Amino acid sequence: MTSESTTARVRVDGAEVAVDLYGRDGPPVVLLHGIPGWRGTWRETALRLADRHRVYAPDLLGFGQSSDPDGDRHAGRQADALLRLLDGTGLDAAHVVGYDFGGPVALLAYRREPERFLSLSLAATNVFIDTPIPGPLRLAPVPILGPLVFRAVFGRAGLSLLWRFAVKDRAAFPYARYREILRWPRGVVWTRRIFLASMQDLPARYRDVEDTLSRVSVPGVVLWGDADPFFPVEVGERTAAARRVRLIVLRDCGHFVPEERPDAVAAELRKVFAGET
């Protein structure tokens, strides 16, 4: 397993995207993080893939060390940035993996330019418009009160508590590593704003995402933790069935799949990349 990585800055539609690069040879792989998150979410998995692949782990716009563009930062805008990142790095096509919020981003990018995808895999993500919304988050559409609730739940303190709730294997993903996500103030702000925008109108935000899921024709896999507190395994089963690919359920694993089970995630992704699915 290589320990080498470099960080590049790529200009994308007037913004600058920070992307960690692992490996030098082999088919390219792009790993998309979730929210809260940053490109370091994929570090352990990327290191395991780098012996056979060129791995690109970018910060989404507004997260980590990527800059803030003008306008929306939701999945559609992020999908556009992903496609222009492929252009900026000279990639005609790549294997793409979307974790959490990275899942909708990957699917919308596929919807726009499917020829850029060698495969499309998903991990611990929501792509459906009818996903049940937890009680306090149902207040999102309420003027004044909704944003106030989200400011409390998705502020730095609330996101700090998320580690205890969302991580099953805390030895594999200790709080010290989780805390790296919160180093970037803009990422905290945009996590809250993206969640708020999603909950205010989930059908509008996710209709094209859900519609695209069953249209994907390239290989892939769906990866899920058996102890995910946000999206139960049944959501993973539904995702895999619509995507028409295998579901891999990772035992004693919470929501942070790439951090909690990097060995298993890398092993399953290698099978997809090698055409063994």
ABEGO torsion letter per residue (X at the ends): XBABBBBBBBBBGGBBBBBBBBEABEBBBBBBBBOBEBAAAAAAAAAAAAAABBBBBBBBBGBEABBBBBEBABAAAAAAAAAAAAAAAGBABBBBBBBEAAAAAAAAAAAABAAABABBBBBGBBABAABBBBAAAAAAABBGAAAAAAAAAABAAAAAAAAAAABABAAABBAAAAAAAAABAAAAAAAAAAAAAAAABAAAAAAAAAAAAAABABBEBBBBBAABAABBAAAAAAAAAAAGBBBBBBBGBBABAAAABAAAAAAAAAAAAAGAX
